[in-house]
Amino acid sequence: MSNEKEIPYKIYLEESEMPKQWYNVRADMKNKPAPLLNPATKQPMSAADLAPVFCDELIKQELDDTTPFFDIPEEIQHYYKTYRPSPLMRAYHLEKALGTPAKIYYKFEGNNTSGSHKLNSALAQAYYAKQQGLKGVTTETGAGQWGTALSMACSFFGLDCKVYMVKVSYEQKPFRREVMRTYGASVTPSPSMETEVGRKILAEHPGTTGSLGCAISEAVEKATTTEGYRYVLGSVLNQVLLHQSVIGLESKIALDKYGIKPDIIIGCAGGGSNLGGLISPFMGEKLRGEADYRIIAVEPASCPSFTRGKFAYDFCDTGMVCPLAKMYTLGSGFIPAPNHAGGLRYHGMSTTLSQLYHDGYMEATSVKQTDVFEAAEQFARTEGILPAPESSHAIRVAIDEALKCKETGEEKTILFGLTGTGYFDMFAYEKFHDGKMSDYIPTDEELAESISKLPEVE
Ligand SMILES: *Cc1c(COP(=O)(O)O)cnc(C)c1O
């Protein structure tokens, strides 16, 4: 073990030490994630089935369960170098405030203008779309981080970017929208009159403020009916976990430099991309029997896919147009309570993480949003960074684990993913500060109702 005094507040890597390949954890899994199924035939989706929707190179990555490493194209490496390596921080101030013997590290991904880790995959997806000679891409965005990251990436590679933004966010987060437009994206509130599915939904529900599921359906329709366009997605898919492995690879290189081995690795889980990326090299060691780590996924108590969902085939979207994925799900019709402000609202979970969780390689826990914001505030006041509500789920559990160490006197090493900053979430912080934030935990009956509507597959 190295002398504690030698460990800096920020562990940076030299550019020359940055990863040049992404790591595909599926290559080391004995039980591979179940394949995506065609919703009509219930047969595994082939590359040809996926080609009208996704970019060719990304389909290859999506379907490849055996190749452990993929070269990061040089142009992507060049853009990574403009905001990476992201700092690996030692939370000395937080440790001191908690009075814990635990050593807490966090990998901070909010250090770019889009404010989250999503840029790591946006750059890759825009690059491959450009390579294929496409004109543009379409996507949906809820809170706006993915739309912002994709807009940036598209502006770098000279691609057209069309974002369907859930109408309620479009109206409540005008600044997010303007950031996207600054990078040249066109942003349409969803549901819109531009697509058949949008017009249909508006006719049926005139005053609707939209949903992620509806925005996905619009984005997919636009991509498949416009020459030279494809659809891209910012989480859940295997390709996204692959690109996000850069987070874990950098963390591992930095920790290894100082001989640090984490005991516990913690990340928030929405669709699973940041967590899947952070844990990937550590999980690889675990799968190969070379090392052991406790790995914890943290989700909101109001949207508890891992902890209360069912491991089964389900639709990825509310419109039921996308492929079926075998994952921990609450049912594609599940919508978290309207008072839920903390993000991570997706009903399902990455198929890779679902399989790993099912096989006992990781744990999951859920936390209430008022406890999440309390942790966010404690973190901001000690470490200085204003965390995104999503990231603060991981902070909550890191603090709880550090407090357990205080009781037992154990000097555990904790690593967590700090996925982004919360500047566009000040309405949620305001609610918390004003004491107007409440916790809603769905009842067993509610979940059973939504889970009972899963499609018949096996
Ligand atoms: C999108 C997002 C998440 C959740 O998505 P995952 O795919 O589960 O990583 C977490 N934190 C931030 C800041 C995000 O923008």
PDBQT file of the ligand as one rigid body, heavy atoms in Angstrom, charges set to zero:
ROOT
HETATM    1  C1  LIG A 501     -28.382  10.024 -18.333  1.00  0.00    +0.000 C 
HETATM    2  C2  LIG A 501     -27.715  10.223 -17.045  1.00  0.00    +0.000 A 
HETATM    3  C3  LIG A 501     -27.633   9.197 -16.080  1.00  0.00    +0.000 A 
HETATM    4  C4  LIG A 501     -28.293   7.852 -16.219  1.00  0.00    +0.000 C 
HETATM    5  O1  LIG A 501     -28.044   7.137 -17.375  1.00  0.00    +0.000 OA
HETATM    6  P1  LIG A 501     -27.231   5.762 -17.367  1.00  0.00    +0.000 P 
HETATM    7  O2  LIG A 501     -27.358   5.286 -18.758  1.00  0.00    +0.000 OA
HETATM    8  O3  LIG A 501     -27.868   4.849 -16.368  1.00  0.00    +0.000 OA
HETATM    9  O4  LIG A 501     -25.842   6.094 -17.004  1.00  0.00    +0.000 OA
HETATM   10  C5  LIG A 501     -26.945   9.435 -14.916  1.00  0.00    +0.000 A 
HETATM   11  N1  LIG A 501     -26.371  10.632 -14.676  1.00  0.00    +0.000 NA
HETATM   12  C6  LIG A 501     -26.432  11.644 -15.571  1.00  0.00    +0.000 A 
HETATM   13  C7  LIG A 501     -25.781  12.939 -15.229  1.00  0.00    +0.000 C 
HETATM   14  C8  LIG A 501     -27.100  11.464 -16.792  1.00  0.00    +0.000 A 
HETATM   15  O5  LIG A 501     -27.145  12.471 -17.656  1.00  0.00    +0.000 OA
ENDROOT
TORSDOF 0
